[in-house]
């Protein structure tokens, strides 16, 4: 059975945090994890750029999102999922305003759910952990809906915007590199 880790975050993730995410992603995929993300700039881009295709799942809201297109092997368009209705319902449940202002918001937040539960929106295929960054570890932006979804099913969330969590992840990376 496959194991998954989600790496996501703000488009404004600081360079030092992006480097930690890159290291964490590299260690994780070399241990056999599939890394999930969303193809956005910033934190998501780490997975797109540094994780090889067999070890990643990139979920995009529409074709040509940041130059990415659905290919069905490692880049997935949320509207192609047989469970896209479930993704949208879960996104609405997790979104703080309870309604989407534009169709593009619906697409972005629906694809966020697949970053947690996979293309088939199956709780049995949920990620083992979420590594993310938001300013000061706050529940904001698109990352917020993914964090809320993860919390609902008891997936550990490690927000590197929180200094205590950041220190734990830095030590974890050091320990894993020494193994």
C-alpha positions in Angstrom: 0.0 0.0 0.0 1.3 3.4 -1.0 2.1 6.0 1.6 1.7 9.8 1.0 2.9 13.0 2.4 1.5 16.4 1.4 3.8 19.4 1.0 2.0 22.7 0.5 2.0 26.3 1.5 1.9 30.0 0.7 3.3 31.4 -2.5 5.4 33.7 -0.3 7.2 30.9 1.6 10.6 32.1 2.6 13.6 30.6 0.7 15.1 29.0 3.8 11.8 27.2 4.5 11.6 26.1 0.8 15.0 24.6 1.2 13.9 22.6 4.3 10.8 21.5 2.4 13.1 20.3 -0.5 15.2 18.3 1.9 12.2 16.8 3.6 10.7 15.9 0.2 13.9 14.3 -1.0 14.3 12.2 2.2 10.6 11.2 2.0 10.5 10.1 -1.6 13.8 8.2 -1.2 12.0 6.3 1.7 9.2 5.4 -0.8 6.6 8.0 0.0 4.6 9.7 -2.7 4.6 13.4 -2.3 1.4 15.3 -3.0 1.1 19.0 -3.8 -0.7 21.5 -5.9 1.5 23.0 -8.6 1.3 26.6 -7.3 4.3 28.9 -6.9 6.2 28.8 -3.6 6.0 25.7 -1.4 4.1 23.6 -4.0 6.8 24.3 -6.6 9.3 22.4 -4.5 7.5 19.2 -5.3 7.0 20.1 -9.0 10.6 20.9 -9.4 12.5 18.5 -7.2 10.5 15.3 -6.8 10.7 12.9 -9.8 7.5 11.9 -11.5 7.1 8.4 -10.1 7.2 9.8 -6.6 4.8 12.7 -6.9 1.2 13.6 -7.4 0.5 17.2 -8.5 -3.1 18.3 -8.4 -4.0 21.3 -10.6 -7.2 23.3 -10.7 -7.2 23.7 -14.5 -4.9 22.9 -17.4 -2.0 25.2 -18.0 -2.0 26.2 -14.3 1.6 27.4 -13.9 2.4 25.6 -17.2 1.2 22.2 -15.9 -1.2 19.9 -17.8 -3.1 16.9 -16.8 -1.3 13.7 -17.8 -2.9 11.1 -15.6 0.4 9.8 -14.2 1.8 12.4 -11.9 -0.2 15.6 -12.8 -4.0 15.4 -12.2 -6.8 17.8 -13.0 -9.3 17.8 -10.3 -12.3 17.8 -12.7 -11.2 14.5 -14.2 -11.7 12.7 -10.8 -14.7 10.5 -10.5 -15.0 12.0 -7.0 -14.9 15.7 -8.0 -18.2 16.3 -6.4 -16.9 14.9 -3.1 -13.8 17.2 -3.4 -16.0 20.2 -3.9 -18.3 19.3 -1.0 -15.3 18.7 1.3 -13.8 22.0 0.2 -17.0 23.9 0.9 -17.2 22.3 4.3 -13.6 23.3 5.1 -13.7 26.8 3.5 -14.2 29.5 6.1 -16.7 31.6 4.1 -18.9 28.5 3.2 -19.3 29.7 -0.4 -17.0 30.4 -3.2 -16.8 33.8 -4.8 -15.7 32.6 -8.2 -15.5 29.3 -10.1 -11.7 29.6 -9.9 -11.8 29.6 -6.1 -14.0 26.5 -6.3 -11.4 24.8 -8.5 -8.4 25.8 -6.3 -10.0 24.7 -3.0 -11.4 21.4 -4.5 -7.9 20.5 -5.8 -6.6 21.2 -2.3 -8.8 18.3 -1.0 -7.1 16.0 -3.4 -3.7 17.0 -2.1 -4.9 15.4 1.2 -7.1 12.5 0.0 -5.8 11.7 -3.5 -7.4 11.6 -6.9 -10.2 9.3 -5.7 -10.9 11.3 -2.5 -10.5 8.1 -0.5 -9.9 8.4 3.2 -8.0 5.1 3.0 -5.5 6.8 0.7 -5.1 10.0 2.8 -1.7 11.5 3.4 0.3 10.4 6.5 1.3 14.0 7.2 1.1 17.6 5.9 4.2 19.7 5.8 3.3 23.3 5.1 4.1 27.0 5.7 1.8 29.9 6.3 2.9 33.2 7.9 3.2 32.7 11.7 1.6 29.3 11.3 -1.9 30.9 10.8 -4.8 29.3 9.2 -5.0 31.5 6.1 -5.1 31.3 2.3 -5.7 28.2 0.3 -3.5 26.2 2.6 -6.1 26.7 5.3 -8.7 24.5 3.6 -6.1 21.7 3.2 -5.1 22.0 6.9 -8.7 22.0 8.1 -9.4 18.8 6.0 -6.3 17.1 7.4 -7.3 18.0 11.0 -10.8 16.6 10.4 -9.3 13.1 9.8 -6.4 13.4 12.3 -3.6 13.8 9.9 -0.6 15.5 11.6 0.0 18.9 10.3 3.5 20.4 10.6 3.3 24.1 9.8 6.8 25.5 9.5 5.4 29.0 10.1 5.2 28.0 13.8 8.7 28.3 15.4 8.3 25.2 17.6 7.2 23.0 14.7 10.0 24.5 12.6 12.6 23.4 15.2 11.2 19.9 15.3 11.3 19.5 11.5 14.9 20.8 11.3 16.0 18.3 13.9 14.0 15.5 12.2 15.8 16.3 8.9 19.2 16.2 10.7 18.4 12.9 12.3 17.2 11.4 9.0 20.3 12.6 7.2 22.5 10.9 9.8 20.8 7.5 9.4 
